[in-house]
Amino acid sequence: MFEEQLGTTCEECERELGDPQCMLVYRTERGERRAYECACGAVTITVHR
Ligand SMILES: [Zn+2]
């Protein structure tokens, strides 16, 4: 079984976002959410189920 893709890209500048940019992780009933803060200042939220 594959894990969901780790990391993502910024919605604003499409720079790659990974663990160094991950500033917040929290779990909800719908899965794990991660907030990434890009160097450009944009915040991208991902959901991992
Ligand atoms: Zn960016």
mmCIF file of the protein (N, C-alpha, C, O) and its ligand, coordinates in Angstrom:
data_MODEL
# 
_entry.id   MODEL 
# 
loop_
_entity.id 
_entity.type 
_entity.pdbx_number_of_molecules 
1 polymer     1 
2 non-polymer 1 
# 
_entity_poly.entity_id                      1 
_entity_poly.type                           'polypeptide(L)' 
_entity_poly.nstd_linkage                   no 
_entity_poly.nstd_monomer                   no 
_entity_poly.pdbx_seq_one_letter_code       MFEEQLGTTCEECERELGDPQCMLVYRTERGERRAYECACGAVTITVHR 
_entity_poly.pdbx_seq_one_letter_code_can   MFEEQLGTTCEECERELGDPQCMLVYRTERGERRAYECACGAVTITVHR 
_entity_poly.pdbx_strand_id                 A 
# 
loop_
_entity_poly_seq.entity_id 
_entity_poly_seq.num 
_entity_poly_seq.mon_id 
_entity_poly_seq.hetero 
1 1  MET n 
1 2  PHE n 
1 3  GLU n 
1 4  GLU n 
1 5  GLN n 
1 6  LEU n 
1 7  GLY n 
1 8  THR n 
1 9  THR n 
1 10 CYS n 
1 11 GLU n 
1 12 GLU n 
1 13 CYS n 
1 14 GLU n 
1 15 ARG n 
1 16 GLU n 
1 17 LEU n 
1 18 GLY n 
1 19 ASP n 
1 20 PRO n 
1 21 GLN n 
1 22 CYS n 
1 23 MET n 
1 24 LEU n 
1 25 VAL n 
1 26 TYR n 
1 27 ARG n 
1 28 THR n 
1 29 GLU n 
1 30 ARG n 
1 31 GLY n 
1 32 GLU n 
1 33 ARG n 
1 34 ARG n 
1 35 ALA n 
1 36 TYR n 
1 37 GLU n 
1 38 CYS n 
1 39 ALA n 
1 40 CYS n 
1 41 GLY n 
1 42 ALA n 
1 43 VAL n 
1 44 THR n 
1 45 ILE n 
1 46 THR n 
1 47 VAL n 
1 48 HIS n 
1 49 ARG n 
# 
loop_
_struct_asym.id 
_struct_asym.entity_id 
A 1 
B 2 
# 
loop_
_chem_comp.id 
_chem_comp.type 
_chem_comp.mon_nstd_flag 
ALA 'L-peptide linking' y 
ARG 'L-peptide linking' y 
ASP 'L-peptide linking' y 
CYS 'L-peptide linking' y 
GLN 'L-peptide linking' y 
GLU 'L-peptide linking' y 
GLY 'peptide linking'   y 
HIS 'L-peptide linking' y 
ILE 'L-peptide linking' y 
LEU 'L-peptide linking' y 
MET 'L-peptide linking' y 
PHE 'L-peptide linking' y 
PRO 'L-peptide linking' y 
THR 'L-peptide linking' y 
TYR 'L-peptide linking' y 
VAL 'L-peptide linking' y 
ZN  non-polymer         . 
# 
_pdbx_entity_nonpoly.entity_id   2 
_pdbx_entity_nonpoly.name        ? 
_pdbx_entity_nonpoly.comp_id     ZN 
# 
_pdbx_nonpoly_scheme.asym_id         B 
_pdbx_nonpoly_scheme.entity_id       2 
_pdbx_nonpoly_scheme.mon_id          ZN 
_pdbx_nonpoly_scheme.ndb_seq_num     1 
_pdbx_nonpoly_scheme.pdb_seq_num     101 
_pdbx_nonpoly_scheme.auth_seq_num    101 
_pdbx_nonpoly_scheme.pdb_mon_id      ZN 
_pdbx_nonpoly_scheme.auth_mon_id     ZN 
_pdbx_nonpoly_scheme.pdb_strand_id   A 
_pdbx_nonpoly_scheme.pdb_ins_code    . 
# 
loop_
_atom_site.group_PDB 
_atom_site.id 
_atom_site.type_symbol 
_atom_site.label_atom_id 
_atom_site.label_alt_id 
_atom_site.label_comp_id 
_atom_site.label_asym_id 
_atom_site.label_entity_id 
_atom_site.label_seq_id 
_atom_site.pdbx_PDB_ins_code 
_atom_site.Cartn_x 
_atom_site.Cartn_y 
_atom_site.Cartn_z 
_atom_site.occupancy 
_atom_site.B_iso_or_equiv 
_atom_site.pdbx_formal_charge 
_atom_site.auth_seq_id 
_atom_site.auth_comp_id 
_atom_site.auth_asym_id 
_atom_site.auth_atom_id 
_atom_site.pdbx_PDB_model_num 
ATOM   1   N  N  . MET A 1 1  ? 0.836   -1.190 0.000  1.00 0.00 ? 1   MET A N  1 
ATOM   2   C  CA . MET A 1 1  ? 0.000   0.000  0.000  1.00 0.00 ? 1   MET A CA 1 
ATOM   3   C  C  . MET A 1 1  ? 0.879   1.250  0.000  1.00 0.00 ? 1   MET A C  1 
ATOM   4   O  O  . MET A 1 1  ? 1.788   1.391  0.817  1.00 0.00 ? 1   MET A O  1 
ATOM   5   N  N  . PHE A 1 2  ? 0.591   2.128  -0.912 1.00 0.00 ? 2   PHE A N  1 
ATOM   6   C  CA . PHE A 1 2  ? 1.410   3.328  -1.035 1.00 0.00 ? 2   PHE A CA 1 
ATOM   7   C  C  . PHE A 1 2  ? 0.954   4.392  -0.046 1.00 0.00 ? 2   PHE A C  1 
ATOM   8   O  O  . PHE A 1 2  ? -0.236  4.558  0.219  1.00 0.00 ? 2   PHE A O  1 
ATOM   9   N  N  . GLU A 1 3  ? 1.923   5.098  0.482  1.00 0.00 ? 3   GLU A N  1 
ATOM   10  C  CA . GLU A 1 3  ? 1.563   6.277  1.263  1.00 0.00 ? 3   GLU A CA 1 
ATOM   11  C  C  . GLU A 1 3  ? 1.205   7.400  0.310  1.00 0.00 ? 3   GLU A C  1 
ATOM   12  O  O  . GLU A 1 3  ? 1.640   7.421  -0.842 1.00 0.00 ? 3   GLU A O  1 
ATOM   13  N  N  . GLU A 1 4  ? 0.428   8.309  0.793  1.00 0.00 ? 4   GLU A N  1 
ATOM   14  C  CA . GLU A 1 4  ? 0.142   9.480  -0.032 1.00 0.00 ? 4   GLU A CA 1 
ATOM   15  C  C  . GLU A 1 4  ? 1.416   10.272 -0.221 1.00 0.00 ? 4   GLU A C  1 
ATOM   16  O  O  . GLU A 1 4  ? 2.310   10.261 0.626  1.00 0.00 ? 4   GLU A O  1 
ATOM   17  N  N  . GLN A 1 5  ? 1.480   10.947 -1.326 1.00 0.00 ? 5   GLN A N  1 
ATOM   18  C  CA . GLN A 1 5  ? 2.656   11.736 -1.656 1.00 0.00 ? 5   GLN A CA 1 
ATOM   19  C  C  . GLN A 1 5  ? 2.982   12.710 -0.535 1.00 0.00 ? 5   GLN A C  1 
ATOM   20  O  O  . GLN A 1 5  ? 2.123   13.452 -0.058 1.00 0.00 ? 5   GLN A O  1 
ATOM   21  N  N  . LEU A 1 6  ? 4.224   12.690 -0.134 1.00 0.00 ? 6   LEU A N  1 
ATOM   22  C  CA . LEU A 1 6  ? 4.654   13.618 0.903  1.00 0.00 ? 6   LEU A CA 1 
ATOM   23  C  C  . LEU A 1 6  ? 5.068   14.932 0.264  1.00 0.00 ? 6   LEU A C  1 
ATOM   24  O  O  . LEU A 1 6  ? 5.631   14.963 -0.830 1.00 0.00 ? 6   LEU A O  1 
ATOM   25  N  N  . GLY A 1 7  ? 4.787   15.978 0.946  1.00 0.00 ? 7   GLY A N  1 
ATOM   26  C  CA . GLY A 1 7  ? 5.136   17.278 0.407  1.00 0.00 ? 7   GLY A CA 1 
ATOM   27  C  C  . GLY A 1 7  ? 4.120   17.713 -0.637 1.00 0.00 ? 7   GLY A C  1 
ATOM   28  O  O  . GLY A 1 7  ? 3.242   16.947 -1.035 1.00 0.00 ? 7   GLY A O  1 
ATOM   29  N  N  . THR A 1 8  ? 4.257   18.922 -1.056 1.00 0.00 ? 8   THR A N  1 
ATOM   30  C  CA . THR A 1 8  ? 3.313   19.487 -2.017 1.00 0.00 ? 8   THR A CA 1 
ATOM   31  C  C  . THR A 1 8  ? 3.995   20.660 -2.685 1.00 0.00 ? 8   THR A C  1 
ATOM   32  O  O  . THR A 1 8  ? 5.194   20.877 -2.509 1.00 0.00 ? 8   THR A O  1 
ATOM   33  N  N  . THR A 1 9  ? 3.239   21.407 -3.441 1.00 0.00 ? 9   THR A N  1 
ATOM   34  C  CA . THR A 1 9  ? 3.812   22.598 -4.045 1.00 0.00 ? 9   THR A CA 1 
ATOM   35  C  C  . THR A 1 9  ? 2.991   23.811 -3.628 1.00 0.00 ? 9   THR A C  1 
ATOM   36  O  O  . THR A 1 9  ? 1.798   23.705 -3.343 1.00 0.00 ? 9   THR A O  1 
ATOM   37  N  N  . CYS A 1 10 ? 3.641   24.946 -3.598 1.00 0.00 ? 10  CYS A N  1 
ATOM   38  C  CA . CYS A 1 10 ? 2.997   26.183 -3.184 1.00 0.00 ? 10  CYS A CA 1 
ATOM   39  C  C  . CYS A 1 10 ? 1.909   26.565 -4.178 1.00 0.00 ? 10  CYS A C  1 
ATOM   40  O  O  . CYS A 1 10 ? 2.089   26.440 -5.389 1.00 0.00 ? 10  CYS A O  1 
ATOM   41  N  N  . GLU A 1 11 ? 0.791   27.026 -3.661 1.00 0.00 ? 11  GLU A N  1 
ATOM   42  C  CA . GLU A 1 11 ? -0.295  27.436 -4.545 1.00 0.00 ? 11  GLU A CA 1 
ATOM   43  C  C  . GLU A 1 11 ? 0.041   28.730 -5.293 1.00 0.00 ? 11  GLU A C  1 
ATOM   44  O  O  . GLU A 1 11 ? -0.510  29.006 -6.359 1.00 0.00 ? 11  GLU A O  1 
ATOM   45  N  N  . GLU A 1 12 ? 0.931   29.499 -4.729 1.00 0.00 ? 12  GLU A N  1 
ATOM   46  C  CA . GLU A 1 12 ? 1.240   30.807 -5.327 1.00 0.00 ? 12  GLU A CA 1 
ATOM   47  C  C  . GLU A 1 12 ? 2.372   30.733 -6.345 1.00 0.00 ? 12  GLU A C  1 
ATOM   48  O  O  . GLU A 1 12 ? 2.249   31.237 -7.462 1.00 0.00 ? 12  GLU A O  1 
ATOM   49  N  N  . CYS A 1 13 ? 3.472   30.103 -5.952 1.00 0.00 ? 13  CYS A N  1 
ATOM   50  C  CA . CYS A 1 13 ? 4.660   30.143 -6.806 1.00 0.00 ? 13  CYS A CA 1 
ATOM   51  C  C  . CYS A 1 13 ? 5.089   28.753 -7.274 1.00 0.00 ? 13  CYS A C  1 
ATOM   52  O  O  . CYS A 1 13 ? 6.044   28.630 -8.041 1.00 0.00 ? 13  CYS A O  1 
ATOM   53  N  N  . GLU A 1 14 ? 4.398   27.710 -6.824 1.00 0.00 ? 14  GLU A N  1 
ATOM   54  C  CA . GLU A 1 14 ? 4.668   26.336 -7.256 1.00 0.00 ? 14  GLU A CA 1 
ATOM   55  C  C  . GLU A 1 14 ? 6.044   25.837 -6.856 1.00 0.00 ? 14  GLU A C  1 
ATOM   56  O  O  . GLU A 1 14 ? 6.576   24.898 -7.448 1.00 0.00 ? 14  GLU A O  1 
ATOM   57  N  N  . ARG A 1 15 ? 6.606   26.467 -5.858 1.00 0.00 ? 15  ARG A N  1 
ATOM   58  C  CA . ARG A 1 15 ? 7.833   25.947 -5.281 1.00 0.00 ? 15  ARG A CA 1 
ATOM   59  C  C  . ARG A 1 15 ? 7.504   24.680 -4.516 1.00 0.00 ? 15  ARG A C  1 
ATOM   60  O  O  . ARG A 1 15 ? 6.391   24.532 -4.011 1.00 0.00 ? 15  ARG A O  1 
ATOM   61  N  N  . GLU A 1 16 ? 8.470   23.751 -4.422 1.00 0.00 ? 16  GLU A N  1 
ATOM   62  C  CA . GLU A 1 16 ? 8.215   22.531 -3.668 1.00 0.00 ? 16  GLU A CA 1 
ATOM   63  C  C  . GLU A 1 16 ? 8.204   22.831 -2.173 1.00 0.00 ? 16  GLU A C  1 
ATOM   64  O  O  . GLU A 1 16 ? 9.015   23.607 -1.669 1.00 0.00 ? 16  GLU A O  1 
ATOM   65  N  N  . LEU A 1 17 ? 7.271   22.199 -1.487 1.00 0.00 ? 17  LEU A N  1 
ATOM   66  C  CA . LEU A 1 17 ? 7.164   22.348 -0.038 1.00 0.00 ? 17  LEU A CA 1 
ATOM   67  C  C  . LEU A 1 17 ? 7.371   20.983 0.598  1.00 0.00 ? 17  LEU A C  1 
ATOM   68  O  O  . LEU A 1 17 ? 6.777   19.991 0.175  1.00 0.00 ? 17  LEU A O  1 
ATOM   69  N  N  . GLY A 1 18 ? 8.207   20.945 1.602  1.00 0.00 ? 18  GLY A N  1 
ATOM   70  C  CA . GLY A 1 18 ? 8.485   19.683 2.289  1.00 0.00 ? 18  GLY A CA 1 
ATOM   71  C  C  . GLY A 1 18 ? 8.539   19.895 3.790  1.00 0.00 ? 18  GLY A C  1 
ATOM   72  O  O  . GLY A 1 18 ? 8.036   20.889 4.312  1.00 0.00 ? 18  GLY A O  1 
ATOM   73  N  N  . ASP A 1 19 ? 9.155   18.950 4.472  1.00 0.00 ? 19  ASP A N  1 
ATOM   74  C  CA . ASP A 1 19 ? 9.217   19.027 5.932  1.00 0.00 ? 19  ASP A CA 1 
ATOM   75  C  C  . ASP A 1 19 ? 9.772   20.353 6.466  1.00 0.00 ? 19  ASP A C  1 
ATOM   76  O  O  . ASP A 1 19 ? 9.260   20.869 7.459  1.00 0.00 ? 19  ASP A O  1 
ATOM   77  N  N  . PRO A 1 20 ? 10.805  20.913 5.831  1.00 0.00 ? 20  PRO A N  1 
ATOM   78  C  CA . PRO A 1 20 ? 11.329  22.182 6.382  1.00 0.00 ? 20  PRO A CA 1 
ATOM   79  C  C  . PRO A 1 20 ? 10.305  23.312 6.363  1.00 0.00 ? 20  PRO A C  1 
ATOM   80  O  O  . PRO A 1 20 ? 10.389  24.249 7.157  1.00 0.00 ? 20  PRO A O  1 
ATOM   81  N  N  . GLN A 1 21 ? 9.335   23.219 5.448  1.00 0.00 ? 21  GLN A N  1 
ATOM   82  C  CA . GLN A 1 21 ? 8.328   24.274 5.359  1.00 0.00 ? 21  GLN A CA 1 
ATOM   83  C  C  . GLN A 1 21 ? 7.066   23.926 6.147  1.00 0.00 ? 21  GLN A C  1 
ATOM   84  O  O  . GLN A 1 21 ? 6.169   24.760 6.275  1.00 0.00 ? 21  GLN A O  1 
ATOM   85  N  N  . CYS A 1 22 ? 6.988   22.720 6.669  1.00 0.00 ? 22  CYS A N  1 
ATOM   86  C  CA . CYS A 1 22 ? 5.785   22.301 7.384  1.00 0.00 ? 22  CYS A CA 1 
ATOM   87  C  C  . CYS A 1 22 ? 5.792   22.920 8.774  1.00 0.00 ? 22  CYS A C  1 
ATOM   88  O  O  . CYS A 1 22 ? 6.634   22.587 9.608  1.00 0.00 ? 22  CYS A O  1 
ATOM   89  N  N  . MET A 1 23 ? 4.867   23.806 9.013  1.00 0.00 ? 23  MET A N  1 
ATOM   90  C  CA . MET A 1 23 ? 4.884   24.528 10.286 1.00 0.00 ? 23  MET A CA 1 
ATOM   91  C  C  . MET A 1 23 ? 3.805   24.053 11.244 1.00 0.00 ? 23  MET A C  1 
ATOM   92  O  O  . MET A 1 23 ? 3.829   24.399 12.426 1.00 0.00 ? 23  MET A O  1 
ATOM   93  N  N  . LEU A 1 24 ? 2.866   23.269 10.752 1.00 0.00 ? 24  LEU A N  1 
ATOM   94  C  CA . LEU A 1 24 ? 1.779   22.830 11.619 1.00 0.00 ? 24  LEU A CA 1 
ATOM   95  C  C  . LEU A 1 24 ? 1.199   21.512 11.114 1.00 0.00 ? 24  LEU A C  1 
ATOM   96  O  O  . LEU A 1 24 ? 0.937   21.355 9.921  1.00 0.00 ? 24  LEU A O  1 
ATOM   97  N  N  . VAL A 1 25 ? 1.003   20.569 12.030 1.00 0.00 ? 25  VAL A N  1 
ATOM   98  C  CA . VAL A 1 25 ? 0.351   19.305 11.699 1.00 0.00 ? 25  VAL A CA 1 
ATOM   99  C  C  . VAL A 1 25 ? -0.728  19.059 12.727 1.00 0.00 ? 25  VAL A C  1 
ATOM   100 O  O  . VAL A 1 25 ? -0.473  19.136 13.929 1.00 0.00 ? 25  VAL A O  1 
ATOM   101 N  N  . TYR A 1 26 ? -1.926  18.765 12.270 1.00 0.00 ? 26  TYR A N  1 
ATOM   102 C  CA . TYR A 1 26 ? -2.957  18.412 13.244 1.00 0.00 ? 26  TYR A CA 1 
ATOM   103 C  C  . TYR A 1 26 ? -3.907  17.393 12.649 1.00 0.00 ? 26  TYR A C  1 
ATOM   104 O  O  . TYR A 1 26 ? -4.074  17.320 11.431 1.00 0.00 ? 26  TYR A O  1 
ATOM   105 N  N  . ARG A 1 27 ? -4.512  16.628 13.493 1.00 0.00 ? 27  ARG A N  1 
ATOM   106 C  CA . ARG A 1 27 ? -5.366  15.529 13.054 1.00 0.00 ? 27  ARG A CA 1 
ATOM   107 C  C  . ARG A 1 27 ? -6.822  15.890 13.296 1.00 0.00 ? 27  ARG A C  1 
ATOM   108 O  O  . ARG A 1 27 ? -7.179  16.488 14.311 1.00 0.00 ? 27  ARG A O  1 
ATOM   109 N  N  . THR A 1 28 ? -7.639  15.513 12.346 1.00 0.00 ? 28  THR A N  1 
ATOM   110 C  CA . THR A 1 28 ? -9.075  15.659 12.502 1.00 0.00 ? 28  THR A CA 1 
ATOM   111 C  C  . THR A 1 28 ? -9.708  14.314 12.159 1.00 0.00 ? 28  THR A C  1 
ATOM   112 O  O  . THR A 1 28 ? -9.009  13.374 11.782 1.00 0.00 ? 28  THR A O  1 
ATOM   113 N  N  . GLU A 1 29 ? -11.016 14.225 12.287 1.00 0.00 ? 29  GLU A N  1 
ATOM   114 C  CA . GLU A 1 29 ? -11.704 12.988 11.934 1.00 0.00 ? 29  GLU A CA 1 
ATOM   115 C  C  . GLU A 1 29 ? -11.509 12.644 10.459 1.00 0.00 ? 29  GLU A C  1 
ATOM   116 O  O  . GLU A 1 29 ? -11.580 11.477 10.073 1.00 0.00 ? 29  GLU A O  1 
ATOM   117 N  N  . ARG A 1 30 ? -11.265 13.657 9.643  1.00 0.00 ? 30  ARG A N  1 
ATOM   118 C  CA . ARG A 1 30 ? -11.129 13.443 8.209  1.00 0.00 ? 30  ARG A CA 1 
ATOM   119 C  C  . ARG A 1 30 ? -9.693  13.174 7.786  1.00 0.00 ? 30  ARG A C  1 
ATOM   120 O  O  . ARG A 1 30 ? -9.432  12.930 6.608  1.00 0.00 ? 30  ARG A O  1 
ATOM   121 N  N  . GLY A 1 31 ? -8.778  13.214 8.713  1.00 0.00 ? 31  GLY A N  1 
ATOM   122 C  CA . GLY A 1 31 ? -7.401  12.907 8.349  1.00 0.00 ? 31  GLY A CA 1 
ATOM   123 C  C  . GLY A 1 31 ? -6.426  13.905 8.936  1.00 0.00 ? 31  GLY A C  1 
ATOM   124 O  O  . GLY A 1 31 ? -6.773  14.760 9.751  1.00 0.00 ? 31  GLY A O  1 
ATOM   125 N  N  . GLU A 1 32 ? -5.198  13.760 8.489  1.00 0.00 ? 32  GLU A N  1 
ATOM   126 C  CA . GLU A 1 32 ? -4.144  14.621 9.001  1.00 0.00 ? 32  GLU A CA 1 
ATOM   127 C  C  . GLU A 1 32 ? -3.983  15.833 8.091  1.00 0.00 ? 32  GLU A C  1 
ATOM   128 O  O  . GLU A 1 32 ? -3.872  15.697 6.873  1.00 0.00 ? 32  GLU A O  1 
ATOM   129 N  N  . ARG A 1 33 ? -3.972  16.974 8.671  1.00 0.00 ? 33  ARG A N  1 
ATOM   130 C  CA . ARG A 1 33 ? -3.798  18.205 7.897  1.00 0.00 ? 33  ARG A CA 1 
ATOM   131 C  C  . ARG A 1 33 ? -2.440  18.787 8.196  1.00 0.00 ? 33  ARG A C  1 
ATOM   132 O  O  . ARG A 1 33 ? -1.960  18.771 9.330  1.00 0.00 ? 33  ARG A O  1 
ATOM   133 N  N  . ARG A 1 34 ? -1.833  19.304 7.139  1.00 0.00 ? 34  ARG A N  1 
ATOM   134 C  CA . ARG A 1 34 ? -0.522  19.926 7.294  1.00 0.00 ? 34  ARG A CA 1 
ATOM   135 C  C  . ARG A 1 34 ? -0.559  21.304 6.668  1.00 0.00 ? 34  ARG A C  1 
ATOM   136 O  O  . ARG A 1 34 ? -1.073  21.489 5.565  1.00 0.00 ? 34  ARG A O  1 
ATOM   137 N  N  . ALA A 1 35 ? -0.015  22.258 7.379  1.00 0.00 ? 35  ALA A N  1 
ATOM   138 C  CA . ALA A 1 35 ? 0.072   23.615 6.852  1.00 0.00 ? 35  ALA A CA 1 
ATOM   139 C  C  . ALA A 1 35 ? 1.542   23.892 6.516  1.00 0.00 ? 35  ALA A C  1 
ATOM   140 O  O  . ALA A 1 35 ? 2.426   23.786 7.366  1.00 0.00 ? 35  ALA A O  1 
ATOM   141 N  N  . TYR A 1 36 ? 1.764   24.240 5.280  1.00 0.00 ? 36  TYR A N  1 
ATOM   142 C  CA . TYR A 1 36 ? 3.115   24.567 4.827  1.00 0.00 ? 36  TYR A CA 1 
ATOM   143 C  C  . TYR A 1 36 ? 3.208   26.059 4.574  1.00 0.00 ? 36  TYR A C  1 
ATOM   144 O  O  . TYR A 1 36 ? 2.338   26.651 3.936  1.00 0.00 ? 36  TYR A O  1 
ATOM   145 N  N  . GLU A 1 37 ? 4.269   26.654 5.078  1.00 0.00 ? 37  GLU A N  1 
ATOM   146 C  CA . GLU A 1 37 ? 4.490   28.069 4.808  1.00 0.00 ? 37  GLU A CA 1 
ATOM   147 C  C  . GLU A 1 37 ? 5.655   28.201 3.840  1.00 0.00 ? 37  GLU A C  1 
ATOM   148 O  O  . GLU A 1 37 ? 6.782   27.811 4.144  1.00 0.00 ? 37  GLU A O  1 
ATOM   149 N  N  . CYS A 1 38 ? 5.367   28.752 2.680  1.00 0.00 ? 38  CYS A N  1 
ATOM   150 C  CA . CYS A 1 38 ? 6.375   28.912 1.638  1.00 0.00 ? 38  CYS A CA 1 
ATOM   151 C  C  . CYS A 1 38 ? 7.243   30.127 1.917  1.00 0.00 ? 38  CYS A C  1 
ATOM   152 O  O  . CYS A 1 38 ? 6.861   31.023 2.671  1.00 0.00 ? 38  CYS A O  1 
ATOM   153 N  N  . ALA A 1 39 ? 8.413   30.142 1.299  1.00 0.00 ? 39  ALA A N  1 
ATOM   154 C  CA . ALA A 1 39 ? 9.299   31.307 1.427  1.00 0.00 ? 39  ALA A CA 1 
ATOM   155 C  C  . ALA A 1 39 ? 8.642   32.567 0.888  1.00 0.00 ? 39  ALA A C  1 
ATOM   156 O  O  . ALA A 1 39 ? 9.012   33.671 1.288  1.00 0.00 ? 39  ALA A O  1 
ATOM   157 N  N  . CYS A 1 40 ? 7.670   32.424 -0.017 1.00 0.00 ? 40  CYS A N  1 
ATOM   158 C  CA . CYS A 1 40 ? 6.996   33.602 -0.585 1.00 0.00 ? 40  CYS A CA 1 
ATOM   159 C  C  . CYS A 1 40 ? 5.925   34.137 0.362  1.00 0.00 ? 40  CYS A C  1 
ATOM   160 O  O  . CYS A 1 40 ? 5.368   35.209 0.124  1.00 0.00 ? 40  CYS A O  1 
ATOM   161 N  N  . GLY A 1 41 ? 5.633   33.398 1.435  1.00 0.00 ? 41  GLY A N  1 
ATOM   162 C  CA . GLY A 1 41 ? 4.662   33.870 2.415  1.00 0.00 ? 41  GLY A CA 1 
ATOM   163 C  C  . GLY A 1 41 ? 3.306   33.211 2.316  1.00 0.00 ? 41  GLY A C  1 
ATOM   164 O  O  . GLY A 1 41 ? 2.475   33.372 3.210  1.00 0.00 ? 41  GLY A O  1 
ATOM   165 N  N  . ALA A 1 42 ? 3.062   32.471 1.244  1.00 0.00 ? 42  ALA A N  1 
ATOM   166 C  CA . ALA A 1 42 ? 1.772   31.793 1.089  1.00 0.00 ? 42  ALA A CA 1 
ATOM   167 C  C  . ALA A 1 42 ? 1.725   30.556 1.967  1.00 0.00 ? 42  ALA A C  1 
ATOM   168 O  O  . ALA A 1 42 ? 2.742   29.900 2.192  1.00 0.00 ? 42  ALA A O  1 
ATOM   169 N  N  . VAL A 1 43 ? 0.540   30.246 2.456  1.00 0.00 ? 43  VAL A N  1 
ATOM   170 C  CA . VAL A 1 43 ? 0.348   29.041 3.265  1.00 0.00 ? 43  VAL A CA 1 
ATOM   171 C  C  . VAL A 1 43 ? -0.522  28.062 2.483  1.00 0.00 ? 43  VAL A C  1 
ATOM   172 O  O  . VAL A 1 43 ? -1.590  28.420 1.987  1.00 0.00 ? 43  VAL A O  1 
ATOM   173 N  N  . THR A 1 44 ? -0.051  26.828 2.381  1.00 0.00 ? 44  THR A N  1 
ATOM   174 C  CA . THR A 1 44 ? -0.772  25.791 1.656  1.00 0.00 ? 44  THR A CA 1 
ATOM   175 C  C  . THR A 1 44 ? -1.156  24.701 2.636  1.00 0.00 ? 44  THR A C  1 
ATOM   176 O  O  . THR A 1 44 ? -0.317  24.228 3.402  1.00 0.00 ? 44  THR A O  1 
ATOM   177 N  N  . ILE A 1 45 ? -2.426  24.294 2.617  1.00 0.00 ? 45  ILE A N  1 
ATOM   178 C  CA . ILE A 1 45 ? -2.909  23.244 3.519  1.00 0.00 ? 45  ILE A CA 1 
ATOM   179 C  C  . ILE A 1 45 ? -3.110  21.964 2.716  1.00 0.00 ? 45  ILE A C  1 
ATOM   180 O  O  . ILE A 1 45 ? -3.695  21.986 1.633  1.00 0.00 ? 45  ILE A O  1 
ATOM   181 N  N  . THR A 1 46 ? -2.615  20.841 3.260  1.00 0.00 ? 46  THR A N  1 
ATOM   182 C  CA . THR A 1 46 ? -2.859  19.552 2.621  1.00 0.00 ? 46  THR A CA 1 
ATOM   183 C  C  . THR A 1 46 ? -3.584  18.646 3.606  1.00 0.00 ? 46  THR A C  1 
ATOM   184 O  O  . THR A 1 46 ? -3.497  18.834 4.819  1.00 0.00 ? 46  THR A O  1 
ATOM   185 N  N  . VAL A 1 47 ? -4.291  17.674 3.077  1.00 0.00 ? 47  VAL A N  1 
ATOM   186 C  CA . VAL A 1 47 ? -4.985  16.690 3.902  1.00 0.00 ? 47  VAL A CA 1 
ATOM   187 C  C  . VAL A 1 47 ? -4.503  15.310 3.512  1.00 0.00 ? 47  VAL A C  1 
ATOM   188 O  O  . VAL A 1 47 ? -4.510  14.946 2.336  1.00 0.00 ? 47  VAL A O  1 
ATOM   189 N  N  . HIS A 1 48 ? -4.084  14.543 4.507  1.00 0.00 ? 48  HIS A N  1 
ATOM   190 C  CA . HIS A 1 48 ? -3.673  13.148 4.289  1.00 0.00 ? 48  HIS A CA 1 
ATOM   191 C  C  . HIS A 1 48 ? -4.656  12.268 5.026  1.00 0.00 ? 48  HIS A C  1 
ATOM   192 O  O  . HIS A 1 48 ? -4.864  12.443 6.227  1.00 0.00 ? 48  HIS A O  1 
ATOM   193 N  N  . ARG A 1 49 ? -5.261  11.330 4.333  1.00 0.00 ? 49  ARG A N  1 
ATOM   194 C  CA . ARG A 1 49 ? -6.221  10.450 4.998  1.00 0.00 ? 49  ARG A CA 1 
ATOM   195 C  C  . ARG A 1 49 ? -5.576  9.168  5.445  1.00 0.00 ? 49  ARG A C  1 
ATOM   196 O  O  . ARG A 1 49 ? -6.243  8.311  6.024  1.00 0.00 ? 49  ARG A O  1 
HETATM 197 ZN ZN . ZN  B 2 .  ? 5.330   30.169 -2.676 1.00 0.00 2 101 ZN  A ZN 1 
# 
